[in-house]
Amino acid sequence: MPVIFRAGGFRFHFFSYEGSPREPAHVHVTRAGADAKFWLEPQVRMAYDRGLTGAELRRATEIIILRRDELIDAWNDFFAGTD
């Protein structure tokens, strides 16, 4: 489970196996037993939430939007050549 970075009390990561065929670029956000998944393209949008508060979701979304390019680059770098 590659961790891309930690910020705002959250861990931003993806899994080394993201389905077959692989799902589009996204990030998982985890904090204290709660998690959410966000699609990164074509724009940032939440796929699901499991227990984050509204304030936590807003903060996680803000971080993802600000660092979206970094997240997409990490996704592409990790999965390059695995197809």
Number of C-alpha atoms within 10 A of each C-alpha: 8 12 14 15 11 12 11 10 13 19 19 23 21 21 13 11 10 13 9 7 7 10 10 13 18 23 26 21 24 20 15 10 8 13 18 19 19 20 18 20 12 8 10 16 15 16 13 12 16 11 15 18 11 10 9 15 17 12 16 23 18 13 15 22 16 11 11 19 12 14 22 16 12 18 21 12 10 13 14 9 7 5 7
